[in-house]
Amino acid sequence: MLSFCLTLSAQTVTTQQLADLQKQVTDARSNADNAWMLVSAALVLLMTGPGLALFYGGLVRKKNVLSTMMQSFAMMAVITILWGVVGFSLAFGSGNAFIGGFQHIFLHNVGAAPDADYAATIPFQTFMVYQLMFAIITPALISGAFAERMKFSGMLIFLVLWSLVVYSPMAHMVWGKGGLLNASLGGRFPCLDFAGGTVVHVTSGVSALVTAIYLGKRKGYPHEQIRPHSVVLAFIGACLLWVGWFGFNAGSALGSGSLATSAFVATHFAAAAAACAWLFAEWVFSGHPSALGGISGAVAGLVAITPAAGFVGPMAGIVIGLIAGFFCYFMVTRVKSFFGYDDSLDAFGVHGAGGTLGAILTGIFASRAVNAVFKDAQGNPTGSGLFDGNAHQLLNQLTGVLIAWVLAAVGTLVLLKLVDATVGLRVSDEDEVTGLDLTQHGEEGYSLD
């Protein structure tokens, strides 16, 4: 009897120890994932300020440097409040196939407990703030198309409305529960978009093109040469974008495991390949590899790999980067001049074109060996992309791109007309000549006294 009691006690202790050990392992994983996601959120914010602010700010004339940087900074402040009040709920709340609901307005029920459908190992609030950083940079990207000629007041109203009408629905369709294009939560057209090829780059790039055409050209363009006032600032900004992009893409694994590593590596290789491709094309066709060309190529590669980062290996990343470098170079240097639109800082040529290309190439190169996102009825991994035996995925990618194009183009045009009819969009000719730093903000970027 005594022996039986001792055996039972030992079993009880062992069971308790195993339970405690399992809890410690789970807590350790959760803490590691949460730490990585908070760092990733900070890296994505770094992409907007100082990254994008410096990149765009260096590419305009010195009389518009502060106004251009302020457009990115304003999004960091204004979109944060909008996201907390209603934006997050519309993007990630439960709704229909096109838009979320209102159950998370004012961040209701967005706390320390994870949401198993989105990220089971991190607090829901961490997921929310990480996604906020995407919502901040996306409208800021559009500002590159209307740089040097839009009122600050018109810009604020337009981009706030755009975030609600275009960004939140697209984010819900691709990443939200029940979204039309959601690949992991039963979407009707499962579109692979790991970190925002359609959600971020296609929507912002297409909206940039529509805005540039609607506003018209800057005074003197293209007859007068409008040169960047500081390629050095743009260079620093582009390098910060490259670093921050690891939070953008690798962070989209929503954990600190091997998938984050894979996305990190693919991202870096694609950026390097695209920079090489752009520089080579520029060297051949214009006679010299420029610093501006190099950084533009790197950004093009980062854009194109964004939807594919968590679905392809490093060699596919190189191929995607090479294609993107050449493609975006010709979009910026040939297509823009052929059609004559004034996309001031090439937001469409890099983000719209590169994002569209990357989304399509994802349907070609995605591999189950990297990320087994699709499974059969028995739970066995099935093909992810065309080269992986899933030719139909290319059609799903094209569907996602088409929806993003239509939503961005129509939504942007309607909003531009609305804002233009109320507060106005374009500054006066006199203000444009003087510069937006003085006329919109009452200050100058540089004091040479």
C-alpha positions in Angstrom: 0.0 0.0 0.0 2.8 2.4 0.9 4.6 1.6 -2.3 1.4 2.3 -4.3 1.0 5.7 -2.6 4.6 6.6 -3.3 4.2 5.7 -6.9 1.1 7.7 -7.3 2.7 10.7 -5.6 5.7 10.5 -7.9 3.4 10.3 -11.0 1.5 13.4 -9.7 4.7 15.3 -9.2 5.9 14.3 -12.6 2.7 15.4 -14.3 2.7 18.7 -12.5 6.4 19.3 -13.4 5.6 18.5 -17.1 2.6 20.9 -17.0 4.8 23.6 -15.4 7.6 23.0 -18.0 5.1 23.2 -20.9 3.8 26.5 -19.5 7.3 27.9 -19.3 8.0 26.8 -22.9 4.8 28.5 -24.1 5.5 31.6 -22.1 9.0 31.8 -23.5 7.8 31.4 -27.1 5.2 34.1 -26.5 7.6 36.5 -25.0 10.1 35.9 -27.8 7.4 36.4 -30.5 6.1 39.5 -28.7 9.6 41.0 -28.5 10.2 40.5 -32.2 6.9 41.9 -33.1 7.4 45.1 -31.0 10.8 45.6 -32.6 9.2 45.0 -36.1 6.6 47.6 -35.4 9.3 50.1 -34.5 11.2 49.2 -37.7 8.1 49.8 -39.8 7.5 53.1 -38.2 11.2 53.9 -38.9 10.3 53.4 -42.6 8.0 56.4 -42.5 9.9 58.7 -40.3 12.8 59.2 -40.8 13.0 56.8 -43.8 10.4 57.9 -46.3 10.5 61.5 -45.0 14.2 61.8 -45.8 13.9 59.8 -49.0 11.1 62.0 -50.4 12.4 65.1 -48.8 15.7 64.9 -50.5 14.2 64.3 -53.9 12.2 67.6 -54.0 13.5 71.2 -54.4 14.8 72.8 -51.2 11.9 75.2 -51.0 9.6 72.1 -50.5 11.7 69.9 -48.2 9.9 70.5 -45.0 6.4 70.4 -46.5 7.2 67.0 -48.1 8.6 65.6 -44.9 5.6 67.0 -43.0 3.3 64.9 -45.1 4.9 61.7 -43.8 5.1 63.0 -40.3 1.4 64.0 -40.3 0.4 60.5 -41.2 2.3 59.2 -38.2 0.2 61.3 -36.0 -3.2 61.5 -37.6 -3.5 57.9 -38.9 -2.6 56.7 -35.4 -5.7 58.3 -33.9 -7.9 57.2 -36.8 -6.7 53.6 -36.5 -7.4 53.5 -32.8 -10.9 55.0 -33.2 -12.2 53.0 -36.1 -9.6 52.1 -38.7 -8.4 48.9 -37.0 -11.9 47.7 -36.5 -12.8 48.2 -40.2 -9.7 46.3 -41.3 -9.6 43.5 -38.8 -13.0 43.3 -37.2 -15.5 40.6 -38.2 -17.7 41.9 -41.0 -18.4 40.7 -44.5 -16.1 39.8 -47.4 -15.3 43.4 -48.1 -15.1 45.3 -44.9 -14.8 44.7 -41.1 -17.3 45.6 -38.4 -17.4 48.0 -35.5 -16.7 45.7 -32.6 -13.2 47.0 -32.1 -13.9 50.8 -32.3 -11.9 52.8 -29.7 -9.9 49.5 -29.4 -12.7 47.7 -27.6 -11.5 44.2 -26.6 -8.0 44.8 -28.0 -5.9 43.9 -25.1 -3.3 41.5 -23.8 -5.1 38.3 -24.8 -4.1 37.0 -28.3 -6.5 36.5 -31.1 -5.9 32.9 -32.3 -7.1 33.6 -35.9 -4.5 36.4 -36.4 -1.6 35.6 -34.1 -1.9 33.1 -31.4 1.3 33.8 -29.5 1.3 37.6 -29.2 -1.2 40.0 -27.5 -3.9 41.3 -29.8 -2.7 44.8 -28.9 0.7 44.0 -30.3 -0.9 42.8 -33.5 -3.0 46.0 -33.6 0.0 48.4 -33.2 2.1 46.4 -35.7 -0.7 46.7 -38.3 -1.0 50.4 -37.5 2.5 51.0 -38.9 1.4 49.7 -42.2 -1.7 51.9 -42.1 0.6 54.9 -41.5 3.1 54.4 -44.3 0.6 53.4 -47.1 -1.0 56.9 -47.5 2.4 58.5 -46.9 3.7 56.8 -50.0 1.0 58.5 -52.1 2.5 61.9 -51.2 5.4 61.2 -53.6 3.1 61.7 -56.5 1.7 65.1 -55.5 4.8 66.5 -53.9 5.4 70.3 -54.4 1.8 71.2 -55.3 -0.9 70.1 -52.9 -2.3 72.1 -50.0 -1.5 70.7 -46.5 -5.2 71.0 -45.5 -6.4 69.2 -48.7 -3.7 66.5 -48.2 -4.8 65.8 -44.7 -8.5 65.4 -45.5 -7.8 63.4 -48.6 -5.5 60.9 -47.0 -7.7 60.4 -43.9 -10.7 59.6 -46.1 -8.5 57.4 -48.3 -7.4 55.4 -45.3 -11.0 54.6 -44.5 -12.4 54.2 -48.1 -9.5 52.4 -49.7 -6.9 51.1 -47.2 -9.2 49.5 -44.6 -11.4 47.6 -47.0 -8.3 46.3 -48.9 -6.6 45.2 -45.7 -9.7 43.4 -44.6 -10.2 41.7 -47.9 -6.6 40.3 -47.9 -5.8 39.9 -44.2 -9.1 40.1 -42.3 -11.3 37.3 -41.1 -13.7 36.4 -43.8 -12.0 38.7 -46.3 -12.6 38.0 -50.0 -8.9 37.5 -50.8 -7.8 36.0 -47.5 -5.6 33.0 -48.3 -5.5 31.5 -44.7 -9.0 32.2 -43.4 -11.1 30.9 -46.2 -11.3 33.8 -48.7 -13.2 33.2 -52.0 -10.1 34.1 -54.0 -7.1 33.2 -51.9 -4.5 35.8 -52.8 -1.0 35.4 -51.5 0.2 38.7 -50.0 2.6 38.2 -47.2 3.3 41.8 -46.3 1.3 44.1 -48.4 2.0 43.9 -52.2 -1.6 44.6 -53.0 -2.7 46.2 -49.7 0.1 48.7 -49.5 2.0 49.1 -52.7 -0.7 48.5 -55.4 -3.3 50.7 -53.7 -0.8 53.5 -52.9 0.9 53.4 -56.3 -2.3 53.4 -58.3 -3.8 56.1 -56.1 -0.6 58.1 -56.7 -1.0 57.8 -60.5 -4.6 59.0 -60.3 -3.7 61.9 -58.0 -0.8 63.0 -60.2 -3.0 63.0 -63.3 -5.9 64.8 -61.5 -3.7 67.6 -60.1 -1.8 68.1 -63.3 1.9 68.9 -63.8 4.1 71.1 -61.6 4.8 74.5 -63.1 7.6 74.2 -65.6 7.4 70.4 -65.9 8.8 68.8 -68.1 10.4 71.7 -69.9 12.4 72.9 -66.9 14.7 70.5 -65.1 13.4 69.9 -61.6 16.3 68.3 -59.7 16.5 66.8 -56.2 17.9 69.3 -53.8 19.8 66.7 -51.8 20.5 63.2 -53.1 22.4 62.7 -49.8 19.2 63.0 -47.7 17.4 60.7 -50.2 20.3 58.2 -49.9 20.1 58.1 -46.1 16.3 57.7 -46.3 16.5 54.8 -48.7 19.0 53.0 -46.5 16.7 53.5 -43.6 13.9 52.1 -45.7 16.0 49.0 -46.5 16.7 48.4 -42.8 13.1 49.1 -41.7 11.8 46.8 -44.4 13.0 43.8 -42.4 10.3 44.7 -39.9 7.8 45.1 -42.7 8.4 41.7 -44.3 10.0 39.5 -41.7 7.7 40.9 -39.1 4.7 39.7 -41.2 5.6 36.2 -40.1 3.9 37.4 -36.8 6.5 35.4 -34.8 10.2 34.9 -34.3 10.5 31.5 -36.0 12.0 30.2 -39.1 9.5 31.8 -41.4 10.6 35.2 -40.2 14.2 34.2 -41.1 13.1 33.1 -44.6 11.3 36.3 -45.2 14.2 38.4 -43.9 16.7 36.6 -46.3 14.4 36.8 -49.3 13.9 40.5 -48.7 17.6 41.3 -48.5 18.5 39.3 -51.6 15.7 40.8 -53.7 16.7 44.4 -52.7 20.3 43.8 -53.6 19.4 42.1 -56.9 17.1 45.0 -57.9 19.7 47.6 -57.1 22.2 45.8 -59.3 19.6 45.5 -62.1 18.7 49.2 -62.0 22.3 50.3 -61.9 23.2 48.0 -64.8 20.3 49.3 -66.9 21.2 52.9 -66.1 24.8 52.3 -67.0 23.9 50.8 -70.3 21.2 53.3 -71.4 22.5 56.5 -69.8 26.2 55.9 -69.5 26.6 56.1 -65.8 25.3 54.3 -62.6 24.0 57.0 -60.3 23.4 57.0 -56.6 19.8 57.9 -57.2 19.4 54.9 -59.5 20.9 52.6 -57.0 18.6 53.5 -54.2 15.6 53.6 -56.5 16.4 50.1 -57.6 16.8 48.8 -54.0 13.4 50.3 -53.1 11.8 48.7 -56.2 13.2 45.3 -55.2 11.9 45.7 -51.7 8.4 46.6 -53.1 8.3 43.6 -55.4 9.4 41.1 -52.8 6.9 42.3 -50.2 4.0 40.0 -51.3 6.3 37.1 -51.9 8.7 37.4 -48.9 7.1 34.6 -46.8 6.5 32.3 -49.8 9.8 32.1 -51.7 13.4 31.2 -51.0 16.5 33.4 -51.5 17.2 32.4 -55.1 13.6 33.2 -56.2 14.1 36.5 -54.3 17.0 37.3 -56.5 15.0 36.6 -59.7 12.1 38.7 -58.5 14.6 41.5 -57.6 16.3 41.4 -61.0 13.0 41.5 -62.9 11.7 44.4 -60.6 14.9 46.4 -61.1 14.7 46.4 -64.9 10.9 46.7 -65.0 10.7 49.7 -62.6 13.6 51.4 -64.3 11.8 51.4 -67.6 8.5 52.5 -66.0 10.3 55.5 -64.5 12.5 56.5 -67.4 10.5 55.5 -70.4 6.8 54.9 -69.6 6.4 58.1 -67.6 7.9 60.3 -70.2 5.9 58.6 -73.0 2.6 59.3 -71.3 3.7 62.6 -69.9 2.2 62.4 -66.4 4.0 64.2 -63.5 4.5 61.5 -60.8 6.8 63.8 -58.9 8.8 61.2 -57.0 7.8 58.1 -59.0 5.4 56.6 -56.5 3.5 54.8 -59.2 6.6 53.8 -61.2 8.1 52.1 -58.2 5.2 51.2 -55.8 2.3 50.7 -58.2 4.3 49.0 -60.9 6.6 47.1 -58.6 3.7 46.0 -56.3 1.7 44.8 -59.3 4.7 42.9 -60.7 5.5 41.4 -57.3 2.0 40.2 -56.6 2.0 38.4 -60.0 5.4 36.9 -59.5 4.3 35.6 -56.1 1.8 33.4 -57.9 4.6 32.0 -60.0 7.4 31.4 -57.5 5.5 30.7 -54.2 6.6 27.3 -52.8 5.1 25.0 -50.2 8.6 24.1 -49.1 8.9 27.7 -47.7 5.3 28.2 -46.5 2.7 25.4 -46.8 -0.3 27.8 -46.8 -2.5 25.5 -48.8 -3.5 22.0 -47.7 -5.7 19.2 -49.0 -8.5 17.5 -47.0 -6.1 15.2 -45.3 -3.9 18.1 -44.2 -1.1 17.5 -46.6 0.6 20.6 -48.2 -0.4 21.3 -51.8 1.2 23.6 -54.4 1.5 27.3 -53.7 2.5 28.8 -57.0 2.7 28.0 -60.7 6.2 26.4 -60.5 5.0 24.5 -57.4 2.1 22.8 -59.3 -0.6 25.3 -58.6 -1.3 27.2 -61.9 -4.7 28.4 -60.6 -2.9 30.6 -58.0 -1.7 32.9 -60.8 -5.4 33.6 -61.5 -6.1 34.4 -57.9 -3.1 36.8 -57.8 -4.4 38.6 -60.9 -7.9 38.8 -59.3 -6.3 40.4 -56.2 -4.4 42.9 -58.3 -7.4 43.8 -60.3 -9.5 44.4 -57.2 -6.8 46.6 -55.7 -6.4 48.6 -58.9 -10.2 49.2 -59.3 -10.7 50.1 -55.6 -7.7 52.4 -55.5 -8.5 54.1 -58.8 -12.2 54.7 -58.3 -12.0 55.5 -54.6 -9.2 58.0 -55.1 -10.9 59.8 -58.0 -14.1 60.2 -56.0 -12.3 61.4 -52.9 -10.2 63.9 -54.9 -13.3 65.4 -56.5 -15.0 65.6 -53.1 -12.0 67.3 -51.4 -11.3 69.6 -54.3 -14.9 70.8 -54.3 -14.8 71.6 -50.6 -11.4 72.8 -49.4 -9.4 72.6 -52.6 -6.4 70.5 -53.4 -3.8 72.5 -55.4 -1.9 75.5 -54.1 -2.0 78.7 -56.1 0.6 79.4 -58.8 2.2 82.0 -56.6 2.4 79.7 -53.7 3.9 77.0 -55.8 6.6 79.3 -57.1 7.4 80.5 -53.6 7.5 77.0 -52.2 5.3 75.1 -49.9 7.6 75.4 -46.9 6.9 79.1 -46.5 3.3 79.2 -47.9 1.9 76.2 -46.1 4.0 76.1 -42.9 5.6 79.5 -42.5 9.2 78.2 -42.2 12.2 77.2 -44.3 14.1 74.0 -44.3 17.5 75.7 -44.4 18.8 78.9 -42.9 22.0 80.0 -44.5 22.5 83.2 -42.5 
